[in-house]
Amino acid sequence: MNKTTFLERFKNQIEDFEKGESIEMKTEFRKLKYWDSLTALMVISMIDDDYNISINGDDLNTLNTIQELFDFIISNQQPK
């Protein structure tokens, strides 16, 4: 998994995201104008489907940036 791919997958979960808008790894995702409970569920589902990592709302609430979310996934991946 690399940051560029993860960031693109994250952006794809945001329904009203417009190309050209700036979202970076340091972005505080809950401060995005389009962040809501549906988007949170879509991100949780994407993480489960794409990375086979279970994350719940409480876990998500402890994280602030997309980088922290990425680090959470990395730290919870099982070695191959």
mmCIF file as gemmi writes it, N, C-alpha and C atoms, coordinates in Angstrom:
data_model
loop_
_atom_site.group_PDB
_atom_site.id
_atom_site.type_symbol
_atom_site.label_atom_id
_atom_site.label_alt_id
_atom_site.label_comp_id
_atom_site.label_asym_id
_atom_site.label_entity_id
_atom_site.label_seq_id
_atom_site.pdbx_PDB_ins_code
_atom_site.Cartn_x
_atom_site.Cartn_y
_atom_site.Cartn_z
_atom_site.occupancy
_atom_site.B_iso_or_equiv
_atom_site.pdbx_formal_charge
_atom_site.auth_seq_id
_atom_site.auth_asym_id
_atom_site.pdbx_PDB_model_num
ATOM 1 N N . MET Axp A 1 ? 0.853 -1.173 0 1 0 ? 1 A 1
ATOM 2 C CA . MET Axp A 1 ? 0 0 0 1 0 ? 1 A 1
ATOM 3 C C . MET Axp A 1 ? 0.897 1.233 0 1 0 ? 1 A 1
ATOM 4 N N . ASN Axp A 2 ? 0.548 2.184 -0.827 1 0 ? 2 A 1
ATOM 5 C CA . ASN Axp A 2 ? 1.299 3.437 -0.811 1 0 ? 2 A 1
ATOM 6 C C . ASN Axp A 2 ? 0.341 4.604 -0.568 1 0 ? 2 A 1
ATOM 7 N N . LYS Axp A 3 ? 0.902 5.722 -0.184 1 0 ? 3 A 1
ATOM 8 C CA . LYS Axp A 3 ? 0.094 6.885 0.198 1 0 ? 3 A 1
ATOM 9 C C . LYS Axp A 3 ? -0.724 7.443 -0.96 1 0 ? 3 A 1
ATOM 10 N N . THR Axp A 4 ? -0.16 7.456 -2.148 1 0 ? 4 A 1
ATOM 11 C CA . THR Axp A 4 ? -0.868 8.009 -3.305 1 0 ? 4 A 1
ATOM 12 C C . THR Axp A 4 ? -2.129 7.206 -3.595 1 0 ? 4 A 1
ATOM 13 N N . THR Axp A 5 ? -2.008 5.892 -3.607 1 0 ? 5 A 1
ATOM 14 C CA . THR Axp A 5 ? -3.166 5.025 -3.851 1 0 ? 5 A 1
ATOM 15 C C . THR Axp A 5 ? -4.2 5.185 -2.754 1 0 ? 5 A 1
ATOM 16 N N . PHE Axp A 6 ? -3.739 5.204 -1.509 1 0 ? 6 A 1
ATOM 17 C CA . PHE Axp A 6 ? -4.67 5.354 -0.39 1 0 ? 6 A 1
ATOM 18 C C . PHE Axp A 6 ? -5.425 6.683 -0.482 1 0 ? 6 A 1
ATOM 19 N N . LEU Axp A 7 ? -4.717 7.752 -0.785 1 0 ? 7 A 1
ATOM 20 C CA . LEU Axp A 7 ? -5.343 9.058 -0.871 1 0 ? 7 A 1
ATOM 21 C C . LEU Axp A 7 ? -6.394 9.084 -1.987 1 0 ? 7 A 1
ATOM 22 N N . GLU Axp A 8 ? -6.104 8.464 -3.119 1 0 ? 8 A 1
ATOM 23 C CA . GLU Axp A 8 ? -7.078 8.389 -4.213 1 0 ? 8 A 1
ATOM 24 C C . GLU Axp A 8 ? -8.306 7.59 -3.793 1 0 ? 8 A 1
ATOM 25 N N . ARG Axp A 9 ? -8.093 6.486 -3.111 1 0 ? 9 A 1
ATOM 26 C CA . ARG Axp A 9 ? -9.229 5.68 -2.643 1 0 ? 9 A 1
ATOM 27 C C . ARG Axp A 9 ? -10.062 6.455 -1.631 1 0 ? 9 A 1
ATOM 28 N N . PHE Axp A 10 ? -9.379 7.197 -0.752 1 0 ? 10 A 1
ATOM 29 C CA . PHE Axp A 10 ? -10.092 8.023 0.216 1 0 ? 10 A 1
ATOM 30 C C . PHE Axp A 10 ? -10.958 9.057 -0.51 1 0 ? 10 A 1
ATOM 31 N N . LYS Axp A 11 ? -10.381 9.752 -1.483 1 0 ? 11 A 1
ATOM 32 C CA . LYS Axp A 11 ? -11.122 10.765 -2.245 1 0 ? 11 A 1
ATOM 33 C C . LYS Axp A 11 ? -12.341 10.16 -2.945 1 0 ? 11 A 1
ATOM 34 N N . ASN Axp A 12 ? -12.211 8.936 -3.427 1 0 ? 12 A 1
ATOM 35 C CA . ASN Axp A 12 ? -13.313 8.277 -4.128 1 0 ? 12 A 1
ATOM 36 C C . ASN Axp A 12 ? -14.503 8.003 -3.22 1 0 ? 12 A 1
ATOM 37 N N . GLN Axp A 13 ? -14.301 8.029 -1.908 1 0 ? 13 A 1
ATOM 38 C CA . GLN Axp A 13 ? -15.393 7.776 -0.969 1 0 ? 13 A 1
ATOM 39 C C . GLN Axp A 13 ? -16.213 9.033 -0.701 1 0 ? 13 A 1
ATOM 40 N N . ILE Axp A 14 ? -15.696 10.179 -1.112 1 0 ? 14 A 1
ATOM 41 C CA . ILE Axp A 14 ? -16.368 11.448 -0.85 1 0 ? 14 A 1
ATOM 42 C C . ILE Axp A 14 ? -17.274 11.771 -2.026 1 0 ? 14 A 1
ATOM 43 N N . GLU Axp A 15 ? -18.55 11.761 -1.777 1 0 ? 15 A 1
ATOM 44 C CA . GLU Axp A 15 ? -19.545 11.888 -2.843 1 0 ? 15 A 1
ATOM 45 C C . GLU Axp A 15 ? -19.429 13.192 -3.624 1 0 ? 15 A 1
ATOM 46 N N . ASP Axp A 16 ? -19.225 14.315 -2.962 1 0 ? 16 A 1
ATOM 47 C CA . ASP Axp A 16 ? -19.228 15.612 -3.639 1 0 ? 16 A 1
ATOM 48 C C . ASP Axp A 16 ? -17.831 16.155 -3.909 1 0 ? 16 A 1
ATOM 49 N N . PHE Axp A 17 ? -16.822 15.309 -3.789 1 0 ? 17 A 1
ATOM 50 C CA . PHE Axp A 17 ? -15.453 15.76 -4.025 1 0 ? 17 A 1
ATOM 51 C C . PHE Axp A 17 ? -15.291 16.145 -5.486 1 0 ? 17 A 1
ATOM 52 N N . GLU Axp A 18 ? -14.713 17.297 -5.708 1 0 ? 18 A 1
ATOM 53 C CA . GLU Axp A 18 ? -14.507 17.78 -7.071 1 0 ? 18 A 1
ATOM 54 C C . GLU Axp A 18 ? -13.026 17.715 -7.416 1 0 ? 18 A 1
ATOM 55 N N . LYS Axp A 19 ? -12.73 17.233 -8.608 1 0 ? 19 A 1
ATOM 56 C CA . LYS Axp A 19 ? -11.338 17.197 -9.048 1 0 ? 19 A 1
ATOM 57 C C . LYS Axp A 19 ? -10.755 18.592 -8.966 1 0 ? 19 A 1
ATOM 58 N N . GLY Axp A 20 ? -9.508 18.646 -8.56 1 0 ? 20 A 1
ATOM 59 C CA . GLY Axp A 20 ? -8.851 19.932 -8.416 1 0 ? 20 A 1
ATOM 60 C C . GLY Axp A 20 ? -8.87 20.455 -6.994 1 0 ? 20 A 1
ATOM 61 N N . GLU Axp A 21 ? -9.777 19.915 -6.167 1 0 ? 21 A 1
ATOM 62 C CA . GLU Axp A 21 ? -9.773 20.313 -4.769 1 0 ? 21 A 1
ATOM 63 C C . GLU Axp A 21 ? -8.582 19.653 -4.086 1 0 ? 21 A 1
ATOM 64 N N . SER Axp A 22 ? -8.063 20.33 -3.096 1 0 ? 22 A 1
ATOM 65 C CA . SER Axp A 22 ? -6.864 19.85 -2.435 1 0 ? 22 A 1
ATOM 66 C C . SER Axp A 22 ? -7.197 19.055 -1.171 1 0 ? 22 A 1
ATOM 67 N N . ILE Axp A 23 ? -6.841 17.793 -1.216 1 0 ? 23 A 1
ATOM 68 C CA . ILE Axp A 23 ? -6.868 16.941 -0.024 1 0 ? 23 A 1
ATOM 69 C C . ILE Axp A 23 ? -5.51 16.266 0.016 1 0 ? 23 A 1
ATOM 70 N N . GLU Axp A 24 ? -4.843 16.415 1.144 1 0 ? 24 A 1
ATOM 71 C CA . GLU Axp A 24 ? -3.505 15.862 1.31 1 0 ? 24 A 1
ATOM 72 C C . GLU Axp A 24 ? -3.483 14.946 2.516 1 0 ? 24 A 1
ATOM 73 N N . MET Axp A 25 ? -2.377 14.272 2.706 1 0 ? 25 A 1
ATOM 74 C CA . MET Axp A 25 ? -2.248 13.369 3.843 1 0 ? 25 A 1
ATOM 75 C C . MET Axp A 25 ? -2.394 14.115 5.171 1 0 ? 25 A 1
ATOM 76 N N . LYS Axp A 26 ? -2.027 15.385 5.212 1 0 ? 26 A 1
ATOM 77 C CA . LYS Axp A 26 ? -2.121 16.163 6.449 1 0 ? 26 A 1
ATOM 78 C C . LYS Axp A 26 ? -3.515 16.763 6.677 1 0 ? 26 A 1
ATOM 79 N N . THR Axp A 27 ? -4.427 16.558 5.721 1 0 ? 27 A 1
ATOM 80 C CA . THR Axp A 27 ? -5.785 17.094 5.839 1 0 ? 27 A 1
ATOM 81 C C . THR Axp A 27 ? -6.514 16.451 7.018 1 0 ? 27 A 1
ATOM 82 N N . GLU Axp A 28 ? -7.17 17.286 7.815 1 0 ? 28 A 1
ATOM 83 C CA . GLU Axp A 28 ? -8.017 16.794 8.903 1 0 ? 28 A 1
ATOM 84 C C . GLU Axp A 28 ? -9.374 16.451 8.289 1 0 ? 28 A 1
ATOM 85 N N . PHE Axp A 29 ? -9.59 15.153 8.095 1 0 ? 29 A 1
ATOM 86 C CA . PHE Axp A 29 ? -10.732 14.716 7.284 1 0 ? 29 A 1
ATOM 87 C C . PHE Axp A 29 ? -12.082 15.087 7.868 1 0 ? 29 A 1
ATOM 88 N N . ARG Axp A 30 ? -12.219 15.133 9.184 1 0 ? 30 A 1
ATOM 89 C CA . ARG Axp A 30 ? -13.519 15.481 9.765 1 0 ? 30 A 1
ATOM 90 C C . ARG Axp A 30 ? -13.847 16.964 9.579 1 0 ? 30 A 1
ATOM 91 N N . LYS Axp A 31 ? -12.872 17.778 9.189 1 0 ? 31 A 1
ATOM 92 C CA . LYS Axp A 31 ? -13.11 19.203 8.932 1 0 ? 31 A 1
ATOM 93 C C . LYS Axp A 31 ? -13.476 19.476 7.472 1 0 ? 31 A 1
ATOM 94 N N . LEU Axp A 32 ? -13.47 18.438 6.642 1 0 ? 32 A 1
ATOM 95 C CA . LEU Axp A 32 ? -13.866 18.608 5.244 1 0 ? 32 A 1
ATOM 96 C C . LEU Axp A 32 ? -15.339 18.989 5.177 1 0 ? 32 A 1
ATOM 97 N N . LYS Axp A 33 ? -15.682 19.867 4.255 1 0 ? 33 A 1
ATOM 98 C CA . LYS Axp A 33 ? -17.071 20.336 4.161 1 0 ? 33 A 1
ATOM 99 C C . LYS Axp A 33 ? -18.038 19.215 3.834 1 0 ? 33 A 1
ATOM 100 N N . TYR Axp A 34 ? -17.554 18.137 3.236 1 0 ? 34 A 1
ATOM 101 C CA . TYR Axp A 34 ? -18.443 17.038 2.859 1 0 ? 34 A 1
ATOM 102 C C . TYR Axp A 34 ? -18.361 15.86 3.809 1 0 ? 34 A 1
ATOM 103 N N . TRP Axp A 35 ? -17.678 15.995 4.939 1 0 ? 35 A 1
ATOM 104 C CA . TRP Axp A 35 ? -17.572 14.876 5.887 1 0 ? 35 A 1
ATOM 105 C C . TRP Axp A 35 ? -18.873 14.774 6.662 1 0 ? 35 A 1
ATOM 106 N N . ASP Axp A 36 ? -19.472 13.591 6.628 1 0 ? 36 A 1
ATOM 107 C CA . ASP Axp A 36 ? -20.67 13.31 7.405 1 0 ? 36 A 1
ATOM 108 C C . ASP Axp A 36 ? -20.673 11.837 7.769 1 0 ? 36 A 1
ATOM 109 N N . SER Axp A 37 ? -21.724 11.384 8.424 1 0 ? 37 A 1
ATOM 110 C CA . SER Axp A 37 ? -21.767 9.997 8.894 1 0 ? 37 A 1
ATOM 111 C C . SER Axp A 37 ? -21.769 9.005 7.732 1 0 ? 37 A 1
ATOM 112 N N . LEU Axp A 38 ? -22.397 9.35 6.62 1 0 ? 38 A 1
ATOM 113 C CA . LEU Axp A 38 ? -22.412 8.463 5.459 1 0 ? 38 A 1
ATOM 114 C C . LEU Axp A 38 ? -20.999 8.318 4.883 1 0 ? 38 A 1
ATOM 115 N N . THR Axp A 39 ? -20.279 9.424 4.787 1 0 ? 39 A 1
ATOM 116 C CA . THR Axp A 39 ? -18.903 9.373 4.291 1 0 ? 39 A 1
ATOM 117 C C . THR Axp A 39 ? -18.038 8.542 5.231 1 0 ? 39 A 1
ATOM 118 N N . ALA Axp A 40 ? -18.238 8.697 6.532 1 0 ? 40 A 1
ATOM 119 C CA . ALA Axp A 40 ? -17.483 7.902 7.509 1 0 ? 40 A 1
ATOM 120 C C . ALA Axp A 40 ? -17.732 6.409 7.281 1 0 ? 40 A 1
ATOM 121 N N . LEU Axp A 41 ? -18.983 6.038 7.069 1 0 ? 41 A 1
ATOM 122 C CA . LEU Axp A 41 ? -19.309 4.63 6.818 1 0 ? 41 A 1
ATOM 123 C C . LEU Axp A 41 ? -18.679 4.137 5.524 1 0 ? 41 A 1
ATOM 124 N N . MET Axp A 42 ? -18.644 4.982 4.523 1 0 ? 42 A 1
ATOM 125 C CA . MET Axp A 42 ? -18.041 4.593 3.245 1 0 ? 42 A 1
ATOM 126 C C . MET Axp A 42 ? -16.53 4.402 3.401 1 0 ? 42 A 1
ATOM 127 N N . VAL Axp A 43 ? -15.886 5.253 4.186 1 0 ? 43 A 1
ATOM 128 C CA . VAL Axp A 43 ? -14.448 5.111 4.433 1 0 ? 43 A 1
ATOM 129 C C . VAL Axp A 43 ? -14.185 3.837 5.232 1 0 ? 43 A 1
ATOM 130 N N . ILE Axp A 44 ? -14.994 3.572 6.243 1 0 ? 44 A 1
ATOM 131 C CA . ILE Axp A 44 ? -14.853 2.339 7.041 1 0 ? 44 A 1
ATOM 132 C C . ILE Axp A 44 ? -14.995 1.12 6.13 1 0 ? 44 A 1
ATOM 133 N N . SER Axp A 45 ? -15.985 1.141 5.248 1 0 ? 45 A 1
ATOM 134 C CA . SER Axp A 45 ? -16.213 0.03 4.326 1 0 ? 45 A 1
ATOM 135 C C . SER Axp A 45 ? -15.042 -0.136 3.356 1 0 ? 45 A 1
ATOM 136 N N . MET Axp A 46 ? -14.514 0.975 2.839 1 0 ? 46 A 1
ATOM 137 C CA . MET Axp A 46 ? -13.378 0.93 1.919 1 0 ? 46 A 1
ATOM 138 C C . MET Axp A 46 ? -12.164 0.3 2.602 1 0 ? 46 A 1
ATOM 139 N N . ILE Axp A 47 ? -11.92 0.678 3.842 1 0 ? 47 A 1
ATOM 140 C CA . ILE Axp A 47 ? -10.777 0.133 4.579 1 0 ? 47 A 1
ATOM 141 C C . ILE Axp A 47 ? -10.947 -1.365 4.794 1 0 ? 47 A 1
ATOM 142 N N . ASP Axp A 48 ? -12.156 -1.775 5.127 1 0 ? 48 A 1
ATOM 143 C CA . ASP Axp A 48 ? -12.426 -3.198 5.314 1 0 ? 48 A 1
ATOM 144 C C . ASP Axp A 48 ? -12.276 -3.963 4.003 1 0 ? 48 A 1
ATOM 145 N N . ASP Axp A 49 ? -12.873 -3.453 2.932 1 0 ? 49 A 1
ATOM 146 C CA . ASP Axp A 49 ? -12.841 -4.139 1.637 1 0 ? 49 A 1
ATOM 147 C C . ASP Axp A 49 ? -11.456 -4.147 0.995 1 0 ? 49 A 1
ATOM 148 N N . ASP Axp A 50 ? -10.79 -3 0.99 1 0 ? 50 A 1
ATOM 149 C CA . ASP Axp A 50 ? -9.529 -2.874 0.267 1 0 ? 50 A 1
ATOM 150 C C . ASP Axp A 50 ? -8.31 -3.332 1.056 1 0 ? 50 A 1
ATOM 151 N N . TYR Axp A 51 ? -8.385 -3.21 2.387 1 0 ? 51 A 1
ATOM 152 C CA . TYR Axp A 51 ? -7.2 -3.499 3.204 1 0 ? 51 A 1
ATOM 153 C C . TYR Axp A 51 ? -7.427 -4.599 4.235 1 0 ? 51 A 1
ATOM 154 N N . ASN Axp A 52 ? -8.666 -5.122 4.296 1 0 ? 52 A 1
ATOM 155 C CA . ASN Axp A 52 ? -9.009 -6.194 5.222 1 0 ? 52 A 1
ATOM 156 C C . ASN Axp A 52 ? -8.691 -5.82 6.67 1 0 ? 52 A 1
ATOM 157 N N . ILE Axp A 53 ? -8.973 -4.556 7.004 1 0 ? 53 A 1
ATOM 158 C CA . ILE Axp A 53 ? -8.757 -4.034 8.349 1 0 ? 53 A 1
ATOM 159 C C . ILE Axp A 53 ? -10.112 -3.592 8.888 1 0 ? 53 A 1
ATOM 160 N N . SER Axp A 54 ? -10.43 -4.055 10.095 1 0 ? 54 A 1
ATOM 161 C CA . SER Axp A 54 ? -11.672 -3.62 10.738 1 0 ? 54 A 1
ATOM 162 C C . SER Axp A 54 ? -11.405 -2.339 11.51 1 0 ? 54 A 1
ATOM 163 N N . ILE Axp A 55 ? -12.202 -1.345 11.239 1 0 ? 55 A 1
ATOM 164 C CA . ILE Axp A 55 ? -12.129 -0.079 11.963 1 0 ? 55 A 1
ATOM 165 C C . ILE Axp A 55 ? -13.558 0.323 12.274 1 0 ? 55 A 1
ATOM 166 N N . ASN Axp A 56 ? -13.786 0.823 13.476 1 0 ? 56 A 1
ATOM 167 C CA . ASN Axp A 56 ? -15.142 1.233 13.832 1 0 ? 56 A 1
ATOM 168 C C . ASN Axp A 56 ? -15.176 2.743 14.058 1 0 ? 56 A 1
ATOM 169 N N . GLY Axp A 57 ? -16.346 3.253 14.336 1 0 ? 57 A 1
ATOM 170 C CA . GLY Axp A 57 ? -16.518 4.69 14.521 1 0 ? 57 A 1
ATOM 171 C C . GLY Axp A 57 ? -15.672 5.242 15.658 1 0 ? 57 A 1
ATOM 172 N N . ASP Axp A 58 ? -15.549 4.465 16.742 1 0 ? 58 A 1
ATOM 173 C CA . ASP Axp A 58 ? -14.722 4.92 17.861 1 0 ? 58 A 1
ATOM 174 C C . ASP Axp A 58 ? -13.262 5.049 17.448 1 0 ? 58 A 1
ATOM 175 N N . ASP Axp A 59 ? -12.771 4.061 16.683 1 0 ? 59 A 1
ATOM 176 C CA . ASP Axp A 59 ? -11.393 4.139 16.177 1 0 ? 59 A 1
ATOM 177 C C . ASP Axp A 59 ? -11.233 5.382 15.305 1 0 ? 59 A 1
ATOM 178 N N . LEU Axp A 60 ? -12.181 5.581 14.412 1 0 ? 60 A 1
ATOM 179 C CA . LEU Axp A 60 ? -12.124 6.708 13.477 1 0 ? 60 A 1
ATOM 180 C C . LEU Axp A 60 ? -12.118 8.041 14.227 1 0 ? 60 A 1
ATOM 181 N N . ASN Axp A 61 ? -12.862 8.106 15.317 1 0 ? 61 A 1
ATOM 182 C CA . ASN Axp A 61 ? -12.943 9.346 16.09 1 0 ? 61 A 1
ATOM 183 C C . ASN Axp A 61 ? -11.643 9.683 16.822 1 0 ? 61 A 1
ATOM 184 N N . THR Axp A 62 ? -10.749 8.729 16.968 1 0 ? 62 A 1
ATOM 185 C CA . THR Axp A 62 ? -9.464 9.003 17.627 1 0 ? 62 A 1
ATOM 186 C C . THR Axp A 62 ? -8.429 9.543 16.644 1 0 ? 62 A 1
ATOM 187 N N . LEU Axp A 63 ? -8.755 9.493 15.358 1 0 ? 63 A 1
ATOM 188 C CA . LEU Axp A 63 ? -7.828 9.91 14.313 1 0 ? 63 A 1
ATOM 189 C C . LEU Axp A 63 ? -8.241 11.275 13.777 1 0 ? 63 A 1
ATOM 190 N N . ASN Axp A 64 ? -7.252 12.072 13.382 1 0 ? 64 A 1
ATOM 191 C CA . ASN Axp A 64 ? -7.553 13.421 12.899 1 0 ? 64 A 1
ATOM 192 C C . ASN Axp A 64 ? -7.239 13.621 11.429 1 0 ? 64 A 1
ATOM 193 N N . THR Axp A 65 ? -6.105 13.127 10.993 1 0 ? 65 A 1
ATOM 194 C CA . THR Axp A 65 ? -5.672 13.387 9.619 1 0 ? 65 A 1
ATOM 195 C C . THR Axp A 65 ? -5.746 12.109 8.781 1 0 ? 65 A 1
ATOM 196 N N . ILE Axp A 66 ? -5.691 12.294 7.489 1 0 ? 66 A 1
ATOM 197 C CA . ILE Axp A 66 ? -5.653 11.15 6.581 1 0 ? 66 A 1
ATOM 198 C C . ILE Axp A 66 ? -4.375 10.354 6.825 1 0 ? 66 A 1
ATOM 199 N N . GLN Axp A 67 ? -3.284 11.029 7.152 1 0 ? 67 A 1
ATOM 200 C CA . GLN Axp A 67 ? -2.026 10.346 7.477 1 0 ? 67 A 1
ATOM 201 C C . GLN Axp A 67 ? -2.207 9.435 8.694 1 0 ? 67 A 1
ATOM 202 N N . GLU Axp A 68 ? -2.894 9.906 9.718 1 0 ? 68 A 1
ATOM 203 C CA . GLU Axp A 68 ? -3.14 9.079 10.898 1 0 ? 68 A 1
ATOM 204 C C . GLU Axp A 68 ? -3.992 7.862 10.546 1 0 ? 68 A 1
ATOM 205 N N . LEU Axp A 69 ? -4.942 8.03 9.659 1 0 ? 69 A 1
ATOM 206 C CA . LEU Axp A 69 ? -5.765 6.921 9.199 1 0 ? 69 A 1
ATOM 207 C C . LEU Axp A 69 ? -4.902 5.908 8.441 1 0 ? 69 A 1
ATOM 208 N N . PHE Axp A 70 ? -4.044 6.401 7.568 1 0 ? 70 A 1
ATOM 209 C CA . PHE Axp A 70 ? -3.107 5.559 6.831 1 0 ? 70 A 1
ATOM 210 C C . PHE Axp A 70 ? -2.208 4.789 7.806 1 0 ? 70 A 1
ATOM 211 N N . ASP Axp A 71 ? -1.672 5.48 8.805 1 0 ? 71 A 1
ATOM 212 C CA . ASP Axp A 71 ? -0.802 4.841 9.803 1 0 ? 71 A 1
ATOM 213 C C . ASP Axp A 71 ? -1.551 3.777 10.602 1 0 ? 71 A 1
ATOM 214 N N . PHE Axp A 72 ? -2.833 4.036 10.899 1 0 ? 72 A 1
ATOM 215 C CA . PHE Axp A 72 ? -3.659 3.055 11.603 1 0 ? 72 A 1
ATOM 216 C C . PHE Axp A 72 ? -3.751 1.761 10.793 1 0 ? 72 A 1
ATOM 217 N N . ILE Axp A 73 ? -3.991 1.902 9.504 1 0 ? 73 A 1
ATOM 218 C CA . ILE Axp A 73 ? -4.088 0.729 8.639 1 0 ? 73 A 1
ATOM 219 C C . ILE Axp A 73 ? -2.767 -0.024 8.602 1 0 ? 73 A 1
ATOM 220 N N . ILE Axp A 74 ? -1.679 0.7 8.4 1 0 ? 74 A 1
ATOM 221 C CA . ILE Axp A 74 ? -0.352 0.068 8.359 1 0 ? 74 A 1
ATOM 222 C C . ILE Axp A 74 ? -0.071 -0.696 9.655 1 0 ? 74 A 1
ATOM 223 N N . SER Axp A 75 ? -0.374 -0.08 10.783 1 0 ? 75 A 1
ATOM 224 C CA . SER Axp A 75 ? -0.064 -0.711 12.072 1 0 ? 75 A 1
ATOM 225 C C . SER Axp A 75 ? -0.958 -1.911 12.384 1 0 ? 75 A 1
ATOM 226 N N . ASN Axp A 76 ? -2.092 -2.014 11.689 1 0 ? 76 A 1
ATOM 227 C CA . ASN Axp A 76 ? -3.02 -3.116 11.941 1 0 ? 76 A 1
ATOM 228 C C . ASN Axp A 76 ? -3 -4.197 10.86 1 0 ? 76 A 1
ATOM 229 N N . GLN Axp A 77 ? -2.17 -4.036 9.857 1 0 ? 77 A 1
ATOM 230 C CA . GLN Axp A 77 ? -2.05 -5.066 8.829 1 0 ? 77 A 1
ATOM 231 C C . GLN Axp A 77 ? -1.282 -6.252 9.371 1 0 ? 77 A 1
ATOM 232 N N . GLN Axp A 78 ? -1.734 -7.408 8.985 1 0 ? 78 A 1
ATOM 233 C CA . GLN Axp A 78 ? -1.045 -8.643 9.354 1 0 ? 78 A 1
ATOM 234 C C . GLN Axp A 78 ? 0.121 -8.861 8.399 1 0 ? 78 A 1
ATOM 235 N N . PRO Axp A 79 ? 1.267 -9.285 8.938 1 0 ? 79 A 1
ATOM 236 C CA . PRO Axp A 79 ? 2.4 -9.578 8.042 1 0 ? 79 A 1
ATOM 237 C C . PRO Axp A 79 ? 2.043 -10.697 7.088 1 0 ? 79 A 1
ATOM 238 N N . LYS Axp A 80 ? 2.548 -10.59 5.865 1 0 ? 80 A 1
ATOM 239 C CA . LYS Axp A 80 ? 2.249 -11.621 4.853 1 0 ? 80 A 1
ATOM 240 C C . LYS Axp A 80 ? 3.217 -12.765 4.979 1 0 ? 80 A 1
